[in-house]
Amino acid sequence: MEHTAVSLLPFIIVIVMAIWLKDILPGLVIGLLVSSFFVTNDLFSGIRQSIHYMITTLSDETNVKIISFLYLFGGLIGMMNIAGGIKGFSQWVGQKVKTERGLLSLIWLTLPFTFMMPMFRIMMIGPIIKSFIQKMNLSKQKVGMTLDISTESIIVLLPVATAFVGFMASLVEGATRGLDLNITPYNLFLQSFLFNFFAIIMLIIGILQTFWPPLKKTDKTSKNKDDHENEEHELHRIGIKIELSFVKAQPWHMIIPVFLLISFTLVLLWKDGIDAGAKTIFSAFSKADATFVMLLAVFITLFFTLIFYIFRKQPLNEILYHFYDGGNQMMQAISLLILVWALTMAAEDLGFSAFVSSSLGAVLPAFLVPAIIFIIGSLVGYFIGSSWGTWGLFMPLGISLAQATDASIPLTIGAVFASGAFGALASPLGDTTITTASILDMDLVEYARYKLKIAAIGAAISFGLYILCGLFVLSN
């Protein structure tokens, strides 16, 4: 089809509906149906075409690997939770806290073993942190902000062994298909870490905040019980808390699986790269099939973890039930990925890349592309409160703009990831914000305003850095 402004329509629909409904999935479905209709010029054929796009994405070998990894990873988290691993580790490290600095340091110390899924980390160490806040009369907002920064900023800067890695790398893979870049998508993904300025800046702010003079508790503690959406989140969290309250705390049930997962991932990355002809460790990591390696590592880890739990006399039926329950928790992310892939295919059939190249690419200065993507993505991310949704929406747009204007693709990818990190951290609709406010008994709106003030500083610095780097970083 001749490239026209119609190719932007699917993304406009998704943005408008995401801001309106506070959820990206409905917009993706409508956007896919509308774009499929324009591809076929027939209502019934458009519906069939939308199904065809989804089936095509599911028939792709790389996509199947990504979906399998996400489901198995969620299953592993579910197993560790019911086996008492996360609960045990959280209680174990929380026994020697005496000061605010000690409490904030404790939050950072939990990172190596609780980085896989932010919600689980906050759910498990939140009650422990709350008890220390009450005993020491500390600022809930400052402690909560440190918890959220350490969660959201770290999770997007880890290159292996997280569900975020599988999702983020897959978005880069999908958005760069068909482009002759002479670099693997995983390498682009790794390079973009250096340019996720917002996450890096907030990480620095969080560390500095740990050493700031203590603040006494002045925050409000009332909750908005009339907010229907918050009540739904609260009911979900209460269910998890009740179930996990009966779990016996056993820290080794988390330490060993996490150690196995990281070790297998690194070793298999090295081996796969060597088999592909690499001569050094770093070149091996760049040549390895990262998607397959992550899937293989989590599969092997699951096998040994299951044997370990059975040896430790954990009931098999309970382990398997929570394996499936944990995997099912990832179905929203999997559905999001499938719809993003399908929508991208439909937009390409409408001439999206060609339109961006011939219109925006012709008038937009290359050095401004990353900064503009960051600002727009941050605004949308704030309104929808979802980092994954923001990434899925802006990754194809950002890479297409970078390709059309000869802007730096790694820099632009970093800007996309940074925009999602801003939305997840600052938005009152973000899962981490809602969960932390609920567990620490803070007013959600007041806490979100407190976070926004600090996040806005990080966003302003990031915006300036994207403009500065846009002037000096060479295009790919």
N, C-alpha and C positions, 0 to 999 in steps of 0.2 A: 504493500500500500504506500502511496506517496506520503512522504513525511509531512505532517501538519501539526498544528497545535492540539489536535485531538489526542495525540499520543501523551500529552500531559494530563489528560482528563482522569485516568485511573488514579494517579497520585494525588490530584486535587481532591477527588472524592474521598480517598482514604484519610487525608489530613482533616478535611472538614468534619467527616463523620467521627473520627477519633476524638477531636476536640469536643464535639457535641455529645457523644455517648460515653466519653472517658474510657473507651476500649477500642483497640485497633482491629480486632478480628471481624466485627460486622462490616467495617469499611473495606477490608480486604476482600470479603465475599462480594459485596456490591461492586467494588471497583473491578474485580475479575469478570463479573457478569456483564457490566457495561462495556468494558474493553473488548470482550469476546463478541458482543453484539456488533460493535463497530467493525471488527475484523470480518465478520460473516455477513453483515447487513440483513440479518434475519433473526427474529427472537428465539425460535426453537433451535435453530442451528447455533446461535450464540450460546445457549445453555449447554448444548452438546460439546461445543468447542471449549468451554470453560472446564468441563469434565476431562476433555482430552488433554488440556494443559496440565491438570493435576496428575493424571495417569502418566503423562510423559515425564514429569518430575520424579515420580515414584519408580519409574523404570530405569532411571539413571543410576549407575553403579555407585558413584560417589555420593549421591543423595541418600541412597539406602544405607551406606556406611555411616553417614552422619546421623540419620534417624536411629539406627541401631545403637550407636554410641550413646546418644542422649537417653534412650530408654534404659539401657543397661546401667548407665551411670546413676540415673535416678533410683534404680533398683538397689544398687550398692549403698546409696545414702539411706534408703529405707531399712536395709538390713542393719547398718551400723546404728541407726537410731533405736530400733527395737531391741538390739543386743546391749544397749546401755553404753555404747562407746563414747558418743558425744557428751552425754550427761556425765559420765564418769570423768572424762578429761576436764570438763568445765569445773566440776567440784574439786578435782585434785589440784588444779592450779590456783584455786581461789582461797586456799587455806592460810596464806601468809600476808594478806593485804592489811596495811595499817593506816595508810594516808591516801589522799586524793591522787597524788602522783603514783603511788603503788597501785591504785585501782585502775588508773588510765594505762599504766604499764601492763597490768594484767590483761587488759583488752587487746593490746598489741601482741602479747605473748600467746594468745589463743589463735593467732593467724595461721601458723604452720599446719594446724590440724583441723581447722574449721573453715577453710576457704572455699569449699566445694559449692555450697549453695547458701547465699546470704540469709535467707529466711530461717534455715535450720540453726545457723550460728547464733542469730539474735534470739531465737526461741529458747535455746539451751543456756546461754550464758546471761541472758537478760535478767531472769529472776535472781541469780547470784549477785549481779551488779546492783540490782535494786536494793537488796538487803544491806549492802555496804553503804549505799547512798543514804539510806534511812539512819544507819548507825552514826555516820560521820557528818550528817546534815550538809550534803554537798549539792551543787547545782545539777539538777537533773538534765537540763538542756545541754550543759557543757559535756557531761558524761555521755549523754545520748548522741550528741554530735560526734564525739570521738568514736563511739561504737559504729555509727553509720559511715563515717569517713573511712575507717579502717576496713569496713566491709566493702563498700562500693568502689573505693579507689584501688584497693588491692586486687579485687577479683578480676578487674579488667586489665591488669598489668601482669598477669601470670600466663606464661606461654604453654604450660602443659597441665594435664590432669584435672581439668575443671570442665563442667558442662558449658561454661561461658566460652571456653576455647573452641569447642566443637561448633557452637552456634556462630561465633564471630568469624572463625575461619571459613565456615560454609558460606556466609554472606559475601565474603571477599571472592571466594571461588565462583559463586554464581554470577556476581556482578562483573567479573573479568573474563568470563567465557567468550570466546570469539575475538578477543583482543590480542594482538601480537605484541606482548610485553617483554619477552625474553627473560622472564622471571616467574618463579612458581607463585601461586596464590598464597601459600603458607609463608614464603619469604616476604611477600608484601605485607602480610599480616604481622610478622615479627618486626619488620621495619617500622610499621605504624605505631608500635609501642612508644618509640622515642618521641612521637608527635601527638600523643594523647596528653596534651598540656594540662587540661583541666584536672584529670586524675592525678597527675604528678604534683601539680600545685596544691591540690587539696590534701594529698598525702603529706606534703611538707607542712602545711598549715596544721594538720592533725597532730603531727609529731611535735611541732612547736607548742601547740596548745597543751600538750602533756606537761610541759615544763613552765607554763604560765602560773602566776600566783593563784591559789585556790579561790574559787567563787562560792560564797554561801548560797544556800538554796533560796531563790527568790521567784522561781517560776510558778505559774498557776498549775493546779493539778486537776481541775475539773474536766470532765469529758463531755463531748457533744453526743448525748445518747439519742438525739433525734435524727441523726444522720444515718439514713438507711444503709448506705454503702459501708460505713464504718461498722455498723452492727453485723453485717455479713462477714466482714473480716474478723470481728471479735468472736463470733460464733465458731468460725473455723479454727481460730487459735485456741479457744477454750477446749475444743475437742482434742486437739493435739496435746495440750497441756495435761488434760485428764489422763490420756492414754500413757504419756511418757512419765507421769508421776508414779506409776506402778513399776517402771522399769528399774532394774538393779543397775547401779552405776558401776561400769567396768571400763576404765580408760584404755586398757590394752585392746579392747574390741574395736577401738577406733585407730589407735596408733599403728597397729600392725597392718590393717588394710590400706591405710593412707601411705605408709612406707612402701608397701608392695606396689601400689598403683604408680607412685612417682618413680620408683626404681625401674619397674617394667617399661614405663613410657620412655625414660631416658635411654635405657639399654637397647630397646627395640628401635628407637629412632636412629641410634648409632649403627646398629646392625643393618637396618634396611638401607641406610645411606651408603654404607660400605659395599653392600651387595649391588647397589646401583652404580658403583664405580668411584665413589668418593675416596680420597686419600687421607683426609684429616677429620677430626671430630666435628669441627664447625661446618665443613663442607658436607659431611655426612648428614647433619641435621637439615641442611638446605635441600639435599637431594632426596631425602626420605619421603615416602608417601605418608604424610602426617595423619591424614584421615584414617587410613587403614591401621596405622600403628596405634593410634588412640583407641580404636575399637578393639584391637587385639589385646592391648594392655589391660583394658577394663574387663574383658572377657576372662583372661587368665587370673586377674585379681579376684574376680567373683568366684572362680572355681576354688582357689586356695582359701578364700575367706569363708566359703561355705563349709569346707572341711574343718577349718579352724573353729568355727562356731559349733559344729556338731561335736567336735572333740571337747569343747568347753561345755557340752551338755545343754546347748540351746535347742529348744523344740524345733524340729525340722518344719512342721506345718506352719509355725509362727514365722520362721525366717522366710519361707516361700511366700506367705501371704503378704508380708511387708516388702518383699522384693517387688511383687507386682504392684502393690500400692505405691511404692516409691517410683516405679517406672511410669505408672499412670499419672503421677504428679507432673511428669514432663510432657504430657500429651498436648497441653496448651501451647508449649513452645514448639513442639513438633508440628502441630496444625498451623501455627504461625509461619514456620519455615516453608511448609508446602504451599501455602497461599502466596507467600512472598515470591517464591520461585515461579509459580504459575503466573502471577501478575506481571512479573518481569518479562516472561516469555510473551505474554499478550501485548505488553507495551512495545516490545521490540518489533512484533509483527505490525504494529501501528506506525513504526518508524521513529521510535523514541530517540535512539542514539543519533540518527541522521538529523532529526529536528533540532536537538540540542546543539549539534555541531554546526548547523547552518544558521541558527538564530542566536541563542545565548552565547555559544562559543565564538561567534564572530564579533560580539560587542563587549563581552565581559573580560576585563583584564585577568590574566592568568594568576597574578599574585593575590587577587582578591577572592579567588574561588574557595580556598579552604576556610577563610574567615567568614565568608557569607554562608557557607554550608554549616559552619559551627553555630552561628547566630540563629539562623532559621531553625536548624535542628534542635537547638536548645529550647527555643520558644515552644515548638511542637512537643518536645519531650516533657517540658514543664506541664503542659496542659493534659497530656495523656498519662504521665507518670510511669512510663515504661521504657527502659533502656533498650530492650530487645525490639520493641515495636518501632522506636525511633531509628535504630540501626537498620532494620529491615526496610523501612520506608526510604531512607536517605542514602543508603549505600549505592544502589544503582544510579541514582541521580548524581551523587557526588563523583563517582568514578567516570560517568559519562561526561560530566562537565570538565573534569580534569583532563580526560583524553581529548576533548574537543578544543581546549584552550592551551594544551601543553603545560598545564600546571603539574606540580609534583603529585603523583598518585599516592605514594605512602603518606605524604603530608595531609592530603585530602581524606584518606581513610582514617588517619588519626583524628582529624577534625570530626568525622562522623561518629566515631566511638566516643570522643569527648563530649559531643552534644547529648548522646544518650546517657552518659555518666552524670551530666548536669541535671537532666530531667529526673533521673532515678533518685539523685541525692536531694534536690531542692523541692521537688513537687510534693504537695500535700496528698496527692493520690498515689505516690510511690509505696510499694509494699514495705520497704524498710522503714520509711517515715511512719507509716500507720502502725507497724508492728512495734517499733521502738517506743512510740508515744503511748501505746496501749500498755505495754509491759511495765514501763516506768511511771505510769499514771500521770502523763502530761496532757495538757490541752493540745489537740492535734493542730489547730490553726496557729496557736502561739508558737508551738515548736517549729512548725513549717516556716513561719516568719523569721524565727531566730536562725534557722538553717539557711534561708534565702539570703540573708544579709551577708553571711560568710561566703556562701557559694557565689554570690554576685561579684565579690572581690576576685575569686579565682577565675570566674568567667571573663571579667574585664581584662585581667592579665593575659589570659589565654587568647582572647581576641587580638590583643596587640602583638602577641608572639606569632600568631598565624599570619598577620599582615607582614611582620618583619621577616619571618621565614619564607613567606611567599615570594619576597623580593630576592632572596639569596639561594634558596634550595633549588637545585636544577630539576627540570622535568624529566620524566622517564620515557 
